[in-house]
Each structure stands twice: as structure tokens, then as C-alpha cells.
Amino acid sequence: MTSTGPDQPEPPAQPFPQAPKTNTLAVVSLALSFFIGVIAIVTGFLALAQIRARGEAGRGLALAGIIIGSVATVFTALVVVLMVVFAATMGTVFVAALNGIPHGLPSSASPTPHAGSPNAPDASTEPSGKVGTADFDAGYLTVGTGPVTIDVYFDPMCPFCRQFEQTNGGSLALAATNDAITLRLHSMTFLDRLSQGTDYSTRASSALTCQATLNPELTLDYLAALFANQPAEDTEGLSDDELVALVPGGASISDCLTSGAYDAWSQANTEAAVTGPLDGAEIPAISGTPTVLVDGAVYRGSLTDPVEFAQFVTGAFTP
């Protein structure tokens, strides 16, 4: 029998179990994830390996560092790509200017009155359906099938629209043709009143629509040509022959333009944009040009800062 008397020594006390040490790299990974995503990812994976080998704590911190670092890295990469594309576009415009590419054509010739042509669309019939890049039922031209939708409302005679096009048009065209975005073009006719009775905005919008139906792959090239050769406000604008001459190859738009087949459609689109509603947009109707929407959100930044616009577009790619 074992004695429990006063002379019997007490058994030694059992120490409390100690919590495992938190892995240092796990803490570093989480801290860096908000600033340097790539390093946070690397240190996070190193931390997981050390935790498994040493039995240390901090697995959750390492995983959080990896996840946050990955999101930050993807976001940074998108911003960099868009900034590079916009910078390249600006370089192209600058080089073109140095080489003397003209930005205007003489506008002394009067426009040809629009009349029917045997080879032109029937102007008496309301256009419908989709032809080329023209979506007649929806009321716009569309290029690309990307996840982010960018709507650009512009007037061919609007000088501020020209600023936006020359700053961002090349990058938007590149993104649309590569299906990174869905670009929807809304050509307005606000400034017919500033073309000395020739309805230049309507005729230029119709010319763009003719191009969209006859040479759809060159829709954006023709849009760029319209702005590169934009006439000044309070002038007659370009004649029909001059508008036809801007076509950068492909089928001639002459018969289509002189028939006036898309004049009424262009004017109806303007009326619809002014009165609204604009489906999916944060504004009920547009009040001027240019108006640019990215997934329905209005861009209110600089028309001549490609980086600011690129950052606005990038925001639509991230939740």
C-alpha cells in the first residue's frame, strides 16, 4: 500500500502545454500582400513549407498573404497593360503629327444632295436587324464581345469628342478587336445646326453606318479618319465626296451615303439618347457629347489623360 502521509513527497507538477510559435514568414507575407503582391506570394508559400516542417502556427496568415497578394498582382498587371497600350497609342499620334499627317481637308465643296441610287440601301425602309457592326434595333454600332461594355456617345463635328478619340481611340480599338471589351458607338447629330445647313453631323454619322455595313472590319479605322479630318464648327463640313474618300479601302460607300438610307436612323438615335432612358446607365439620358459609359458608369475625368481613363476602365475589370 502506498502511503500518502505527510512524509511522502508530492509528485512534480505537470507544465502547461506551450502554444506553437507563429511562423515569421507568414506574418511577413500578410504584411507585404497589401504593397508588393509577388513577394507576398513567394513568402507565403515558403511560410507554408516551414509550418509543415516545424509544426509552427500561422497557416491562416500565410494563406491570406498568398490570396491578397495574388489579387493585388492581377490588378497591378491590368493597370500596367492598359497604361502601356495607352502610352503606345499616344506615341503613334505624336509620331504621326511629327510626320505631317493632315488633320483636316478642304471643305469648300458643297455636299451632294442625297438621292436614291440603284446600288444603295432603300431609304424608304426602316433598317432593322444586324448588318456588319451595325445593330439597327439597338441603335448603335458594336465592335468586340468583351466582358466590359463601353458606350461612347459622340458627334462627328464635336471638337471635344475629337480630343477623346485621339487620346483613347487607338487603345479602345485594340481592346475591342481583341474582344477584351464590347465597344458600342453612338454617333449623334447635335451639331447639324453648326454646319451652315448641310447637316454635316447626320451625313457623317450615316457615312460611318455605311462603312459599318459594307466594310465592318474597318469601322474603327473610318471613325478615326472622321476625327482626324474633322471640320471646324460653323463650316459646311466635308462634302459627300470627301466623306467617301476617307474610306480606308474596301467597298465604296458612295451609293449608300448619297441614298440617305441611314440619315433618319442616326437622327432617331440622337432623339432616343436625349430623351432616355439609357438602359443600365447611371444617368437617364445624355446631355452632351462626348458621354462615355463603362458598364453604365459615367466617366467624368479628363478627355486628354489616357492614364486616368485607363484606370477608370480597369476598375470595371475588378469586383
MOCORNOR-V157319 format. One record per run of one state. SS is the DSSP state (~ for helix, > for strand, _ for the rest). FROM is the first residue (numbers start at 1). LEN is the number of residues. If there is no record, write none. Layout:
[[SS | FROM | LEN] [SS | FROM | LEN]]
This chain:
[[_ | 1 | 21] [> | 22 | 1] [_ | 23 | 1] [~ | 24 | 9] [_ | 33 | 4] [~ | 37 | 18] [_ | 55 | 2] [> | 57 | 1] [_ | 58 | 1] [~ | 59 | 40] [_ | 99 | 31] [> | 130 | 2] [_ | 132 | 2] [> | 134 | 2] [_ | 136 | 4] [> | 140 | 4] [_ | 144 | 4] [> | 148 | 8] [_ | 156 | 3] [~ | 159 | 19] [_ | 178 | 3] [> | 181 | 8] [_ | 189 | 1] [~ | 190 | 5] [_ | 195 | 5] [~ | 200 | 15] [_ | 215 | 1] [~ | 216 | 13] [_ | 229 | 11] [~ | 240 | 6] [_ | 246 | 8] [~ | 254 | 6] [_ | 260 | 3] [~ | 263 | 13] [_ | 276 | 15] [> | 291 | 4] [_ | 295 | 2] [> | 297 | 2] [_ | 299 | 7] [~ | 306 | 12] [_ | 318 | 2]]
